[in-house]
Amino acid sequence: MNYWMVKSEPNSYSWDDFEKQQEDIWDGVRNYQARNYLREMGQGDLVLFYHSGKEKAVVGIAKVSSSPLPDPKDEAWTAIMLSVHQKLTNPVSLAQIKAEDRLADLPMLKQSRLSVLPVGKDEFELILKMAQ
């Protein structure tokens, strides 16, 4: 199993919107590196759902529910299906992530513009602990 993070502006598509759907396509990614990460995702992988913009916090966990597929808006790009797994009891803010030395190498801190990023297992588990 691999671990990932997807980022979304909550005023465009929030965790609450995602929960209403229960499963939705993650499409519209137009960055080559983020597209490559989508192509690496596998069914059952766990995904941190991060609200960017003003909120800047991990708010939930999604699960990859399909193999990578062509983006329906442009088949040259890639999409993935995600399903709701769990809402975090306490969101984990960007400030908390930056303050934790064990998360210093988290790709989201180094490539902040990407909307899809890998997360190591230990980093994923630490963020979950921080949410308790």
N, C-alpha and C positions, 0 to 999 in steps of 0.2 A: 504494500500500500504506500502511496505517496500522499503528500500533504501540500496544500496550496492556499493561496489567498486571492480573492477577487475583490475589486474595489468598485464602488458605485456611489454616485452622488445621491443622497437620500431624497432630494427634491425631484430627481428624475426617476429613480427606482430604488425604493427603500426595502429594508428587511420586512416591514409590515406588508408592502406590496407583494413581496416574494411569498410570505406566509399565506396570503390570500390565494395564491396560485398553487401552492404546495409543490409544484414542479414547474420549471420554466426553462426556456432556452437561453443560454448565455451567448449572445451574438453581438455583432457590431464592433468587434475588436479589429482595429486597423493598424496595429503595430506588429511588425514582423516577429520580434522577440516574444511578445505576448501570444501571438498566434502559435508560435512553436511550443510554448508552454501548454496551450490548449491541446495541441496534438499529442502531448505526452501524458495527458490525463487519462486515467482508466476508471472503469466502472468500480464504484465502491470507495474511491479516494475521498478523503475528507477535505473540506474547503472552508477556510475562515472567510466570513462575509464582513467586509470592512466598509463603513460609511466614510467617504471622503468629504471634502467641503468643510463646512463649519464644525460638524460633529467630530470627525477624525477619531473613530473608534471601531474596534472589532465588536460586532453586535450579535453574531450568530455563527452557526456551523451548518454548512450545506454538504450534500453528498453527491458525487458525480453519478448520474443515473443512466449514462449512455456512453458509447464510444464516441470519439470525435466525429463530427459530421460537417458537411458543407454548410456554410452560413447561408440561410435562405435569402438574404438580401444581396449576396454576392458570393457565388460558389467558389471563387478563387480563394476565399478566406474560410476560416474554420469556426465552428460553434460547438457547444457541448450542452447537454441537458443536466440541470442541477435540481435536486430535490431538497426540501427543508429537512434538516436533521434535528437541530436544537437551537433555541434562542439562548443566548448567554444570560445568566442571572444578573451579572453586572458587566456592562460593556468595559472593554479594556482600551483605554485612550492611547493615542499616539504619545502623549507625554509620559504615560506609564511605561510604554514599550521603550522609549528612548532612555528612560531612567534605569532600566534593567540591563546591567552589564552583559548578562548572558544572552541578550538579544541584539547585541551590537552588530552582529554580522547578518542580521535579517535582511534579505534582499529588498524588502520594501523601503528600508532606510537608505539604501544605496541607489535604487532605481525607482524613485518615488512616483514617476510619471506612468509607470506600467500599471495596467488594470488587472493583469493576471501574473502571479508570481509564485515561485516555489517556496515552501516552508519546510525546514527540517523537522523530523519527528520530535526531537527534544524541544525545539522552539515552539512547536504546536502545543505540546503538552504543558509547557510552562505558561503559555498564554491562557490555556484553559484553567490552570491553577490560579492565575491572577484574576480570573473572572468569578471565582468562588467567594 
